[in-house]
Amino acid sequence: MSTQGNANPNSSVNNYSMSSTQNGGGAAPCQNGPGQMYPAMYTASSYYSSAPPAAYPTVAGHSAPPTGKTPVSSTGYSGNYYQSSSGLSPYPAPGTHQYSNAPGQSFQQTAPYAMPAGYYGQVYSHPSQGQTQPQPQQLQPNLMPASSGSNLGAPLYPIVSYPSAPGSSQYGTLRSSQTTAGQPPVSTVMPPPPTQSSLQQYSQGIGATPTPAQPGYGAPPLSQAATVNGQSNAVQQHYDQNLHNPMSHHYAAGPPNSQGPDKERPPSGTPGTSVHSSPQHHPGLLYGDRGVNNAISSAAGDHSSSSSDHEEEDEEDEEAGGDSSSTTTDSASPVPNSYESLEGGGYSDLAAPPAGVPAKQAPPFGYNYPTMHPAYQQNPAPKPNPSPSHGGYNPPGYQPYSQPFPSLSELSSALGGLGGVSELEAETLRPVNLLQERNILPPKRAPPPEPNLSNDLRKVNCSPDTFRCTLTNIPQTQALLNKARLPLGLLLHPFRDLTQLPVITSNTIVRCRSCRTYINPFVSFLDQRRWKCNLCYRVNDVPDEFMYNPVTRSYGEPHKRPEVQNSTVEFIASSDYMLRPPQPAVYLFLLDVSHNAVESGYLNVFCQSLLDNLEKLPGDTRTHIGFVTFDSTVHFYNLQEGLSQPQMLVVSDIDGVLFVSLGGLLVNLKESKELVKDLLNALPGMFMHTRETQSALGPALQAAYKLMCPTGGRVSVFQTQLPTLGAGLLQSREDPNLRSSTKNVLHLGPATDFYKKLALDCSGQQIGVDLFLLSSQYSDLASLACVSKYSAGSVFYYPSFHHIHNTAQKQKFQKDLQRYLTRKIGFEAVMRIRCTKGLSIHTFHGNFFVRSTDLLSLANVNPDSGFAVQMSIEESLADTSLACFQAALLYTSSKGKRRIRVHTLCLPVVSQLSEVFAGADIQAISCLLANMAIDRSISSSLSDARDALVNAVVDCLTAYRANGSNIQPSGLIAPAALRLFPLYVLALLKQKALRTGTSTRLDERVFSMCELKSQPLQQIMRMVHPDLYRIDNMTEQAALHLNDSVIPQPPLLQLTAEKLTREGAFLLDCGSVMYLWVGKCCNETFIRDVLGFQNYASLPSNMTEIPELQTTYSERTRAFISWLLESRTFLPAFHVVKDDASTKTSFFQHLVEDRTESAFSYYEFLLHIQQQMSK
């Protein structure tokens, strides 16, 4: 079968290897198929230092307590984890107890977490004061008492079973091991090994001598970064070189280069990457380092043959069989037409690390809760205000900065030296006692940390909304990265909508002759004729036509070209970058028309939305469109020009769908627009009285694949039930009785590889598949989502959709369709990420197919998808002061133009641990960890993924404490840059994707996983940790004044019901949904002037929008909400929630700082972290 646009000439399922990985990451070319449903795993011996000890009897499904630990106080999984009592009673005061790190005096004051008796959302009962726990045999330091009085209770250990699942070569090492008996205590000076299932990437032990850097290209001087970075950003939107007409809108260059751009090809035999199978001292889910198995690079000295692709240009040229030559100079030597030489030329891998050593076992994270710390005990509860919220919350015992903070010199000596560190950087290192400082949330959503670069470099650096690293200070060595216990990775939003994008038309796209990096603001110009690559340090010639600057219309200033003044640019590619002429935009819609679908009413909404947006579909006069409907049969529609009305073809033999006549089923939209409109008007009524209850989704998808093969394009699937007929039929796998299980959640992976195989075939033919699931019943999204995941598509889910009974879902569906049908789209796309010599990218996250070790195949690319990658440090970066990363996306626009969008990010390289901590981007870290946890929950188990997230926090804070112990006060200490780390991880654990013990439908859980894996960072963070505002008392104080509008700026509130008051109205922004919670005693002026009702009692329970009223309150509120939404692509569903037990559950589940029946409160989670660190 021929390949269209990308080099995957054989996409047959018979050629997939059993060494495939789940999403294609790190696999050899064309070996990402369905040989297995989960990522390839190493044997257990590679990751587990010892078998779980059998010396302790255990209850089935529970883990045995480690040696020397008292047994758990309860081994039952019950619906209520607290002793029953008649009401909300305060916690009893504990007896005298010794702690190894005794809190300061402020801990003896009244509990800052004491809640009034009427505290919102507190639906569980507390232990009564008279109840005690059994007397423990031995008391461990730093463990929490389980009961009051002198009888000290046993420390509580979570009850979670530990399957010994092996690791995954794609997603990092997975481990889960038992602690050996009698393990010595952790030192407080040197950082201990990571705990039991941490999401870490260590390949060497802490303090291990790093492998010496291997010889390679000459390193640049430390001070030589980019000689052209002082220039301001170019503002023109399109640059076209033309020497003969310098005054025209399109500037242009001299005569075309006869050689044309370099041609690169997709890998045909590049080995896949893998993660170290036996990391020394650090068995666990790895952050990054890879082993030498399946090395991806050739010798470092092979300069001329180490070219990387021009994304798809490489692969296209290989298929075309064209010669490749450099685009940089006229005298460039030809690049061999071999993918191994083009794409395999990287840098040598480090030697494999020695086998792992026994790992320390940490008790898994579960659902039993220690009692409050003495400082937080509810002594005779203070008389609360009538409302459960206190204005400026700073109760006794939570005194901010109650301990003197170290000076800059003290920080420097304790954390390894801070020479030249600014006061702002020192603030990021300020020790924060999380157990004392309650108000750690900033008043506004914190901006991403700025890299410590010169002003010139900072001005031209890539926007963090597009390209973001988990560490804005790159560690010099892998050993230093291991010591910090933080993940190193990138988060990308490469195709996002931009208001300003320099577009460059040039005969020569200047790139490094060795590593194929595009020229960018961070290269160094040695003189007017030579420039040094900022990734591999090779010196290249400056082409003659690059000497002309289309902005200034002058010669001799290559450093002022727009390519060197903007970190994000887009090139118009020539025909040399095309394997075939650009195909038209082709859209095929697959519509479920079974009884269930007709009953939901989605067909009416879809047809009307498409009619409204038919003229706005991206494309040109060549755009094609087609429709297929299905129930127990498959229906095609002939819309060929000249027909008086659409003709319907019914194929009842679903096994023979692939052989149906294909004429007139995909038609030119411009020529057949009236027939398309007639069909859309008729479709809802055609199946109004259908009684067909079956669904032949698989055969319909096979037919769609056959229709789209010649051109590629986008298939939009609308499904309302479980597929029940033909290929790809599925059975229900969900047990509703297990939705609240605290044990491992089953069936998170696909039940069949049919949809993955089909998606890989589609990807090979440049067909992307988007899935809209509108179902009130279980539909096995875990299986269906594969068709979008591996074809670079998107998944949309609308549970309980009904056009009448669920107006919020209907409105959300309409808004999403409006965006989906009109947003920008790219076809036949590929993306590659390059990085500075010494750094290596080894694992990808998102929706795509990995064509080679570092080339992502994206049949479709849209502006709403995000990607993440994990990295490791293979060689020391001591010889450079800057690390650079470049993402290049080659795609065909809907207008048929071949374009290359390039983003370049520059970050400083540091040698001190303190600087690594100071540059931590906690939001990026949390998002990368979320991606890793999702992969682990599928490849191993959900409980292992949860444990790994907790241990990521434990390891990081332990490393910080161990390396700065002489300045640490007692308590749970974190650097200011990481003060939100425990909060974000707790919020992740309470997401639908990862939570346990709370009723969660399997499809909803899987959809949450899909969102975490494919959304850009900003959307993920709104979903994980929503923004809470009080909006009934907004004023113009500190308001923004934009375009004659006054936009109030209420402060962010902590996500706890403690901040709610019956007299207020609170807005909760969760990204894809917004809630307006109205208290029972809310100001009637607000209710009347904003919501349009006279009082609280008259508010309807299903209100889904705010009316436009001509009042000051209304204008102010709508201005604020509009400001929140102005950068959103998909508008959220909106719910007005009354303070009523029947409607507020969905609102309160997002208040992540509060305790639930199955999860810690934030303070209890901090105590749990502290307890784990003390072991």
N, C-alpha and C positions, 0 to 999 in steps of 0.2 A: 504493500500500500504506500503510495507516495506521501511525502510529508509536506505540509503546507506551511511554509514560513519558518519552521524550526527544524533542527536536525534531530528528529527522533524517528528515523525512517521505518522502524519496525515497532509499532505500538501494540503488536499482538500480545495477548495475555500469555501466550506460550513461551515468551521470551523473558518473563520476569523471573528473577532469581529469588531463592528462598532466603537470601541474605538481605532482603529488603528491609527498609525502615518504615516506620508508620507513615511519615509524611514525606518521604523521599530524602530526608536529610542525611547527608553523609553516605549516600549509596552511590555505587557506580552507575554509569549511564544506563538508563532503561532497566534498572534493577529495583525499581520501587513499586513493583506490582504486588498483587495480592497473594503472594505466596504464604503470607501469614497475616493474621488480623492485628497483631500487636507489634511494636518495635522489636527488632531482633535483640536477643538478650545474651549476655555471656553466661557461662555456667556459674552456679552459686558460689563455687569455690573461689572465684575471682574477687568476690566482694564481701564475703562473710568470713570473718576471721575464725569463728568457731560456731559450732552448732549450739542452738539454745540449750542451756543446761536443763537436765531433767531431775534435778535434786528437789524441786518444789512441786508439790501437787497443785494443780490448777483446775479451775472450773472451765468447762468447755467454752472455748472462745475467748478466754481471758489470758492475759500474760502473767507469768509468775513474777513475784516481787524479787528484786535483786537480793543478793546475799547481804545480810546485815540490816535489812529494812523490815520494818514492821508490816504486817499484812494490811491489805486494804480493808477499810471499815465496812465496805459493802460490796458484794459481788453481784448484785442483781441489777438488771436493767429495768428500771421501773419508769412509769410515766412521770413521776415526781421524784426529784432527787433530794428532797428535803424532808426532814421529820415533819409529820403533820402537826399542825397546831391550829388553834381556833382563829387566829388572826395574824396581822402583821406585827410581830413582836420584835423588839430590838435584840441584837446579838448579845449573849451573855458575856460578861468580862472574863477574859481568860485568867488562869492562875499564873503564878510566877513561872517564867520560862526563859531559858538562856538562848540567845542567838549569837552566832559567830560574828555577824556584822551587826552589832546592835544599833538601832536607829538613834538619831539624836534626840535631844530632850523634847523637841517639838512633836515627836510621835506620841507623847503622853497626853495630848490634848484631845478635845472633843472630836469625834469622828467627822471628817469632812464629807464622807460618803453617807452620813446618816440621812435617811430619807424620811420625809413626813409620812404619816400613816396613810395618807391618801395619795401617795406617790403614783403617778401615771405609769401604766404599763407593768406594774408589779403584780403579776397574776399568780405568784407561787406562794407557798407558805414557808415560814422559817422554822428552824428547830426551836423547840421550847427550851427554856432555861434549865429545866430540871433534868434534861436528858444528858447522859454522858456516854463516852465511848469506852471500850475496853482498855485496860491499862496496858501500854506497850511494854515490851521487854527491854527495849533500849531506845533512847531518844537520840536522834541524829541532829547535828547542828543545822540551823537555818531551815528547819522544817516547821510547818505551821501547826499549831495545836488544833485538834479536831473538836474539842469541846471545852466547856468552861470548868472552873473549879480547879482543884489541885490534881484531879485525875487527868493527866495529859493524854489526849487521844492520839491515835496512830496517824502518821502523815498519810495524806490521801494520795493514792496512785490511781491514775486513770485506768479504766478497764477496756483495753483494746487488744485484740489478737494481732499477732505479727506473722503474716505469711512470709516465708523466705523466698521472696521473688528476686530473680536476678536482675541485672541492670540492662540498660538499653544503650546500644552504641550510638544511637542518634540523640537520645534525650538526656544523656548523662547517666552516671552510675547510680543504681538504686541499691540501697542496702537496708537491712533491718536485722540487727543481731542482738543477742543477749549479752549482758555484761558478765564477765567471768568473775568468779567469787573472789572476794578479797582484793579488789582493785584498789590501789593506793589513791589517796585524795588528790584532787587537782591542785597543782601549784598556783600560787597567786602572783608569781613573778613572770614565768614564761607562759605563753598562751598554750592551753591544753589542746589535745586533738579535738576535732569537732564531735559534737554529740551524735547520737545514734543514727539519725537519718537526715542529716543536714543537707540542704541543697547547696553543695559546695563543689569546687572544681580543683581540688588540690592534687597535684601530681607528685609533690615532694613533701617531705616532712617539714614542719616549721623549723626554721633555722637551717635547713639544709642548704648546702652550697649549690647555687644554681649552675646549670650546665654552661660552660663557656660559650660565648657567642661564636658561631661558625663564620669562617671567612665569607665575605660576600662583596657587595658593592662598597665603594668607599663611602664612609660616613661623612656627613657634612660637618663643618665647624659648629660648635654648640650655639654660637650666636647667630649663625646664618640661617634664618628661617625663610623669609620672603622679602625680597628687596623692593617690592612694589606695593606693599600693603598700606602705605600712607595715603593712597588715593581714595577719594570718595567714591561711593557706589554710582555706577552709571544708571541713569534713569530712563534711557530710551527703551522702548519695548521691543523694537525689532531692528536688527542690524543686518544690512545687506551690502556687501562690499562692491563698489562700482567706482573705479577710478575716473571714468569718463563722465559721470554725472554725479558729482559729489553733493549737489544741492537737492537731489531728489529724496523722496521719503525713504527709499531703499538704498542704502549705501552699498557699494560693491567693491570687489577686489579685481585684481588683474585677470589675465586669461586663465581659463580652467587648468588645473593641474592634470597633466596627462595621465599621471599614475592613479589619481583618485585616492580615496581613503583606504586605509588598511582594511584588509578583510580578515575577519576572524571566524572561527568555526566552533561548533559545539563539540564537546569531547566525545570521542568515539571509544575511548578505552581508558579514560582516566580513572585510577582507583578511587574508591570511596574513602572518606575519613572515618575515624572511629575515636571513641573516647578511651582513655587509659583504662585497661581492665583491672589493674591492680595498683592503685595509687598508694604510695607509701604513707602510712600513718593516717590516711584520710579516706577510708572507705565511706562512701556516701553518694548521694545524688550530686554529681559534679557540676560546678559552675562552668568549667571550660576546658582544661588542658586535655590534649589528645595524645595518644600514643603513636608509635611508629608504624603500627599495623596499618596497612593500606595507605602508605604515605601518598600525599597528593602532589608532591613537588619533585622536580628533578634537581640536580646539583645547582647550588647557588651561583656557581660561576658561569653557568650557561647563559650568558647575558642575552644574546641575540634571539634565543629561542624561547624566552620566558614570557612572551607576550600573552596577555589575557585577551579575552574577546572584546569586541565592541558589542557587548551583549549579544544581540541576535546577529549582528553583522558577521561575527565569527562563524556561527553555525550556518547562516545562509550561504556564505561564500564556500564553505566546505561542500555543501550540497550542490552548489552551482559549479563547483570544480574550478573556480577562478583562482588566479594567482593573487597573492597578497603582497602588498608593499607598503612601506611606511607612509603615513600621511604627513610626516614631520618635515622631511627634506627631500629634495630632488635626487640626492645622492644616496638615499637609503638603500641598504641591501635588502633583497627580497626576503620575506618571511616564509619559511617552508609551509607548504599547504598540508600541514599535519596537525591534528588537534592536540596530540600529545606535546608537540613543541610549542604550540600556541598557548594552551591552557594548563599544561602540566608543569611549566617552568616556574616554580615558586622557590621556596627556601627550604633547606633540609630540615627534617624533623629532628627533635631532640631524641636522645636515647631513651628507651623505655624505662620507666621507673621500676624499682624493685617491687616485689610483691607486697601487698598490704599486710599490716600487722593487726593484731586483735583490736577491735574497736570498742570504745566505751559505750555502754548501753544506757540510754536515757529512758526513763519511763515515758510511754507514749502519752500524747495529749488526748485527754478525754473529757469526761463530763462531771466528775466529782469535784467539789469545790472546797478549798480550805476555808476555815473561818477567818474573819477579818483580823488584820493586824491590830495590836493594842491601840495604835494611834487612830484606827478607824472604827474601833468598837463603838457601837451605839450604847453609850452609857445612858443613864436616864435621858431619853431623847429630848433635845431642846425643843421648845415650843416653836413650831414652824409658822411661817406666814400662812394666811388662808390659802394661798396658791403654792404649788410645789416648786415654784421657781423663785430664786433669790437674785435680786438685781445684779449687783456686782459680786459674783461668787468668789469669796476668799475666806473660807471658814477657818476656825482655829485648827491647827495641826497641818494645814496646807500652806504654810507661810512660804511664799516664793523667796528664793535666794536666802533661805534661813541659814545656810552655811556660807562662810566667806569663800569667794571664788578665787582661784589662783591668778596670779599676775601673768603677763605675757612671758616673762622670763621663766616663771615656774612651769608654765605649759611647755615651753621650749625644752627645758631640761628633762621633763618627765616623758615627753612624747617624741624624743629623738631629735630635737633641734628644730627651731622655727625661724632660722635666720632669714630676714627679709620678709617675714609674713606681715601682712597688713592687719590693721585692727579688725577689718571686716572678716578676714580669714580666721583671726583669733577667736572671733565670736562664734564661728562655726565649730570651734573646738572646745568651747566653754562646757565644762562638765555640768550636766543637768541631772539632778536627782529626780527621777521619774515618780518615785513614791511620795515626793513632797510637792513638786510643782504640778499643780492640777491644770492650770490654764496654759497648756503648751500649744494650743491651736492658734495660729495667727489670725488677726481680725479679717484678713482677706486671703483668698487662696494664694499660697506662696508662689512666686515666679520661680522658674528653674534656676539653679545656681549658675553664675557666670564663670567661665573658665578664667584662670589667672593668666591672662594674655595681655600684651601691650594694647593700647587703644587702637592702633592701626590694624592689628590682627582681629581685634574684637569687632571692629566695624564691618569687616568683610566676612566674618564667620557665618556659618549656616544657621538658620533659625532653629531654635530647639523644638519648635512645632513640627519641623520637618525631620530633623536628624538630632538624636539625643543619645548620650552615652550614660551608662549607670555611674561612671566615675569621671568627673570633669578633670581630675588629675590622674593621668595614666601611670601606674606603678612601673618602675624601671625594670623589675624582674618578676618572674613568676613566684619566686620565694617571697617577695614583698607583698604581692597580691594574696598569696596564701596566708600570710601573717595577718592581713586585714580581715580575712573571712568575709569578703564581699564579692558578689558576682561581677564579672566584667562582660558587658554586652552593649548592643546598640538597639535603639528603637527608631523605626523609620515610618514616615508617612509620605512616601515618595511622590505620589500623584495628587496631592491635595490641591484644592482650589487656591490659586494665588491671585492677589490683586495686582501684583507687579512681577512680571517675568521677562527678563531679557531674552529675546529670540534672535538667534544669529544665523544668517545665511552666508556660508563661506565655502569656497571650493576646497579648502584644506581645513580639516578639523585637526588641530595640533594635539598630538598625543606622544607620550613617552615611547621610545622605540623598544624598550625592554618590557616594562610591566603594563603598558598600554593605558596608563593613567591619562586622563584628559587634563590639559593645562588648566591651571586654577590659581586663585589668589595666593596660594602658599608655596608656589615654586620660587626658585631663586634665579634671577637673571645675572649671570656672570658678566655679561656684556650685552651689547645689542644683538649679537649673533648666537649666543649660547644661553640655554637655561637648564637648570638642574632640577630633576624630578624630586618632589618632596616625599615620594613613597619608596623608591628604590635608589635614589641619589644618582642616577645616571645623568650624564651631561648630554643634552640634545641640541641640535641646530635649530635656529629660528628660521622658518621658511620666509622667503622674500615677501610674499603677500601678507604675512603676519606683521610686517613692519608698518603697514598702513593701518591707521586708526580710523574706523568709520565714524567715531564720535567727534573727534577733533578735526577730521579730514586732513591729517598731517602724516608725514613719514617719520620713522626713526623712534617711535615711542611704543614698542610692543608691550611695555608694562602698563600702559594705559588702555589697552584693549578691554572691551567688556568682559571677555572670558577671564581676564585676570583681575577684574574689579568686582566680580560678583561670584559668590559661592554657589548660587543656584542659577543655572543657565539652561537654555534649551536650544539645541542645534537642529536646523533643517537638514536632514540627511539626503545625500544624493542617491542616484540609482544604484551606485556601487554597494549601498547598504541594503539592497533588496534582492531577495531570491526570486521573487515573482512580482508582477505589478501589484500595487496595493489593491486589496479586495474592497468591494463596497461594504458598508455597514449592513449586516443582515440580522434581523430580529425574528425569532420564532417563539411563539407563545404556546405552551402546552397547558391545557385547561381541563381540570377535573369537572365532569358534568354528571357525576353520580347523584343519587337522591340526597345523600348527605351534603354534597356541595351546593345543590340547588336550594336545599332547606336553609343553609347558612346565609344565603343571599350575597355571597362574595362576588358572584358573576355579574350582578348588576353594578356593583361598585367598580369592578375592574373595567367593564366595558365602557362605563361613563368616563372613568379617568383616562382611559386610552383615547377615547373620542376627543376629550378636552385637550389632550397633549399630543395628538397625532402630528401636528405641524412642528412640534418642538423636539421630536425624536432626533438625536444627534445623527448627522449624516449629510449627504448631498443628493444630487439628482439621481444617483445610482442606488440609493438605499432600497433594500428589499425587506419584505415582511411576509410572514406566513402564520397559519394557525392550525393547531391539531387539538382535538378534544377527545376525551376517552372516558369510558365507564367500564363495562365488561367487553366493549369493542373499542376500536380506534377509528376516529372520523377525521378525514382530510377535507380541505376546502379549496376548490379550484377558483381562483380569483383572477384568472387571466383576462387581460384587457380585451374588450369586445363582447364579453358575456353580458347578458341583460341582468343577471343576478348570480350570486355565488352558487356554485355547485358543490354538493356534499357527497363524499365518497365514504362508505362505511365498510370497514374490514372486520368481519366477525371472526375470521380465523387469525387469532392474534399471533400464532406461530409463523404465519406467512406475511406479517406486516412489512418485513424488509423488502419484499419483492413487489410492492405496490408501484404502480406507475407514478413517476415523479413530476410529470409535466404540469405546470401552472400552479404548483403548490407554494412556491416562493416567488413572489411577483414584485415588480418595481412599484414602490409605494406611490410615486408621483403619477405613474400611468394608471394604476388601479385604485386610486384613493377612494373613489365613490363606491366601488364594490367592497372595499374594506370597511367603509362606514356602514354600508347596508348590513354586512355580516355582524358588526358589533351591535347594531341596533336590534338585530334579530336574535342573537345568541341567547339572551336571558329567557326569552319566551319559547325557544325551540325545545328546551328540556324541562319546562315548567312542571309537566305531569309525569316525569320519568319515575319508574319504580326500580331502576337498576341500582343495586346496592354494592356491586363489585367494583374493583378498581384494578385496571391493567396498566399500572404506571410503567412497569419495566418494558413491555412491548412498545409503549408510546415513546419512551426515551430512546429505544433502539431505532425506531422510525425517525425520530428527530436527528439522531446521529447520522443516519443515512442521507437525510435531506441536506444537512449542513456540511457534509464532508468536502464538497468541491470548493467552498469558499471560506468556511469557518464562520464565526459570528457568536451571537449570544442566544442561549435558550433560556426562557423564563418559565419555570414549572410552578403551577399552582395546584397544591394537593390538599385534600381535606380529610384523608383517612389512611388507614393501613393498606398498603398494596396487597391484594388478595388473589390476583390471577396472573398467570403467565410467568415469564422470567422475572426474577427479583421479588417474588411474593414473600411476604413476611408473616410471622406468627406473633401474637402478643406475648411479650416477655415480662411485663410488669406485674408484680404482685402488690395491689393497693395496700395490703396489710403491712408491707415492709417500707412504706414511704417515710416513716418516722424512725426507722431502724438506726441504732447507734453502732451497728456492726458495719462491715464492708458493704458498699452498695454494688450490686451486680449489674451486668449488662450495660456498662458504659461504652463498650466497644461494639462494632457492627456485628450483626448476626450472620451476614453473608458478605462475600467479597464481590458480588455482582456489581454494586454501585461504584465501588472503587475501580474495578476493571473498566467499567464503562467510562468513568471520569478520566482515566489515563488514556484511553482511546480518544476521547474527546480532546484532551490536551494536545495529543499528537497531531490532531487535525485543526488546531486553533479554535476549538469550540469551548466556550465557557458556559457553565450551567449555574443558574441562580435558582434557589428553592424558596418558595413561599408556602409555609405550612399553616393552614388555618383549620385547626382541629380541636374539638372538645374532648376527644378520646385519645388514648395512647396510639401513636403512629410510628413508633420506633425511629425517632429522629437520629439516634446514634448510627443507624444504618443508612438512612436517607441522606444525611448530611455529607456523607462521603462523596456523593456525586458533585457537590459544590467545592468541598475541601480540596480535592486533587485536581480540579479543573480551574482553580483560581476564581471561583464564584463566590456568591454571598448567600447567607441563610437568613431568612426572616421567619419569625414565629409569632402567631397570634392565637394564644390559647383561648378556648371558649368563644371563638369569634361568632357573632351573630349580628346581622345588620340592623335588627330592631332591638333585641334584648341587651345588647352590649354596645352602646353608642360610643363609649371611649375607644374600644378596639376598632370600631368602624372608622372613626375619625383618624385614629393612628394609621390604619391601613390606607386611607385616602391620602394622608400627608406623605406617607412613605412612597406610595406609588407616584405621586407628583414629583418627588425628588428622584426616584429610581428611573423614571421614564425620560427625564430631561437632563440628568447629570452627564457630565463629560465621560467619555469612554475611550479606552485605547484597546486596539486589537493586536494580535500577533506580538505580544510583548515578552521581553526577557529582561532580567535585572541581575546585575553583578555588583558586589560590594568588594572594594579593594582597600587594603590598609597598609600602613607603614611596614617596611621590612622588619621582621622580628615578631609581628603580631599575626595571629592566625584565627580565622573564622571557621567554626566547625559545626554549629547546629543552628537551624533556622526554625522560626515559628511563624505560622500564618497559613493562608490558603494558597497553595501553589503546587507545582511538581518540580522537584530538584532534578534538573537535566544533568548536571555534573556536580563536582565537589563544591562549586561556588556559584553556579548559574541557575537562577530560578526561572522556570518557564511559566508565563502568565498568559493564558489564552486570551483573557480579558483583564484589563486593569481599570479600577475605578478610583475616584478621589476619596472614598470613604474607608478604604482598607489600610490597615497598619501591619507592620512586620516587625519581628524581633530576631536578633541573632546573638549567639553566645561566642565569646572570644577567649583565647588564651595567649600567653606570652611565651613564645618558643625560643627567642633569643633576647639577650639583654639589650635594653634600649639606652645604655649608658652613653653611647656616642651621639645621641641626638637630644635636643631639648624639646622637640615637638613631635607629636604623633598625629597622623592625618588619616582620614577615612573618606572614601569616595564611593557613592552609589550612583550607578548609571542605569537608566531605564530607557530601553529602545522600544518604541511602539509605533503602530500605525494609527493616526488620528481618524476620527469618523469622517473627515473630509478626504481621506486617502493620502495623507502626507506622512512620510516616514520621519519620525522625530526622535531625538535623544535628549532626555532630561538628566542633568548631572547635578548632584549635590556634593559638596565637599565640606568636611568638618575638621577643624584643627583644635587640638588639645595639648596642654603642656605635659611633659614627662617629669615625674618627681622621684626622689630617692628616699624620702622620709615617710615613715608610717603615718605621722601626724598629718602630712599633706594629703595622703590618700583618704583619711577620714574626713578632712576638711572639704574635699571635693566630691563627697558622696551625694548623688542625686537620689533622694529617697523615693520619689515617685517613680523614677525609671527603674530603680532596684525592685520596687514592689511589683511593677508590671512584668518585669522579666521573671521574677520568682513565681508570679501567677501562671505564666506560660509554662514554666518548668513543672509546676505542681499539677497542672492539667495533664501534661504528658505522663507524669508519674502515676496519677490516679488511674489512667487507662492501662498503662503497661504493667503496673504493679497492683496497687490498691489505693482506695481513697484514704484509708487510715494512715498508710505510709506517707502519702502526699501531705497530709495535715501535720504529721509528726515532723516531716522535713521542714515545713514552713516555720514551725515553732523553733526548731533547732537552728535554723538560719539566724534567728534573732539571738538565741542563746550564744551561739558561736561568735557572732559579731561583737556583742557586748562583753563577752568574756575576753576576747582579744583586746578590746579597748581597755578594759580594767587591768589586764595583765601587763600591758605595756605602759600604763600610766598610773600604777598602783600607789605611788608615793604622793599623789595629789588628790586621791579619791577620798571623799567622806563616805561614811557608811550609807548603805541604801542601794538602789538600783541606778547605776550611773551610765549615762550615754552622752556622747558628744552632741552638741546642739544640732549639728547637721543630721543626726540620726535619731533625734528625740521622738519623731513620729513613727519610727520603724515598728515598735510593738503595736501601736494603734492600727497601722495599716495592715499588719499581718493578722491581727484579731479581726479586722473588718473582712479580710479575705476569707478567714475561716468561717465567717457567718454568711458568706455569699451562697446563693443557691447551688453553685457549682461544687462547693467544697463542704457545705455544712452537713451535719448528721444530727439525728435526734429531733429534727423538725420536719414535719410533713412536707415533702417535696416531690412533685411528680417527676418521673424519670425524664420525660421530654423537656420539661422546664429546666432540669438540671443540665441536660446535655446542651440545650440552647445557651444557657449561661456560660458553659465551657466554650462554646463556639464564639461567643462574644469576646471573652477574655483572650482568645487566641487570634482574633482577626481585627479587633478594633484598634484605632489609634490611641495613644497614651491618654490624652485628655478625656476621651469618652470612658476609658476603663476606670480612671480615677474618680470620675463622677459616679460611676456605678458602684465602685468599691467603697468609697467614703463620700457620701452625698454631702451637699451643702445645705445647712439649716439656717434660716433667717427669720427674725420676727419682723413682720411687715405691717402690723396694724398701727404702729406708732412711728413710722418713718417720717423724718424731717428733711429739710434741705441742708442741714448742717453736714459739711464735708461731702456734699453731693457733687456729682460730675455735671458739667455743663457742656453738652454736645449738640451742635446744630440747633441751637435755640431750645433744646430740651433739658430739663433738670432731672437727673437720674439719681435718686437717693442711693446711699451706700450703707445699708445696715451691716453690722458686724456679723461674722460667722459665729455660730453657736456650736457648742459641743453636742455630739449626737447622743444625747441622753434625755429621757423624759423629764428629768430634773429641771431642764431648762424651759419646759413648757409651763404655761399658766393658763388657767381657765379664762382669764381676762384678755387673752391675746389671740392673734392669728399668725401662723407660722408656715413658711414656705420651705418645702424640702425638695431640692433639685437632685434627682437621681440619674440625670442624663437622658435616659429614654422615657422617663416618666416623672411628672411633677405632682406633688401633693400640696394642697392648701388645707392645713388643719385649723379648724375654727373652734375655739373653746366655747363652752356652754355660756359663759358670762362675757363673751366678747362684746366690745363696744358696739352698740347698735348703729352708731353713725357709720362705722366701717362696714357693717353688714349692709346697710342701706345704700351708702354711696359707692361701694365697690362691687358688691354682689347683687344689688338690686332687689333685696328683700327687706321687709320691715324689721324682722327680728330673727333670732336664732331658730325659734320653733318653726318658722315658715320656710327655712332653707330645705330644698329637696335633698334627698340622700344620693342622687345620681347626677349631680351637677358636674359637667365636664368642660366648662369654659367660663371665662370672666367676661361679662357683658361690657360693651363700650358705653360708659355713662359720662355725661358732661359735668363731672364733679372733680374737684381738686384731688380727693382721695383716689378716685378711679384713674385719673391721668397719671398720678404719681406711681401707683401700683403697676399699671400697664407699662409705663416707661421702664420700670425696673425689670419686669419680667421680659420685656422685649430686648433689653440690654443683655440679659443673661442668654437669650436665644439667638442673638445676632450672628454669632460665629458657628451655630449648629447647622449641620446639613440635614439631618433627620429631626424633625420637630417632635418633642416628647408628647406622650399622652398626658392629659391633665385631669386631675381628680380633686374635687372639693370634698374634704373629709370632715364629717361632724364628730364631735366628741361622744361617740356612740359605740358601745361594745361591738356592735355588729359590723361596723364599717371601718374601724380604725386599725384593725390587725395588720393590714398591708402597710400602713404608715409606720407603725411601731417596730416592725421587723427590720427597718433600716436604722434604728437607733442602736448602733453597734456597741456603744459603751455600756449599755445596760445588760444585766444578767437575764438569761432566759433559762428555761428548764433544762436546756441541753448545752449551754455554753457559758463560759465565764463572763463576768463583767470586766470592764477594762482594768480596774484595780486588782481584781482577783487574778487576771491574766498576768499583770506585773508581778504579783507575788509568786505565781507559778514560774515565771521566767527566773526570778531571783532564786527560787528553790532549785531549779535545774542548774543554775550557774554554780551553786554551792556544792554540787556533787562531784 
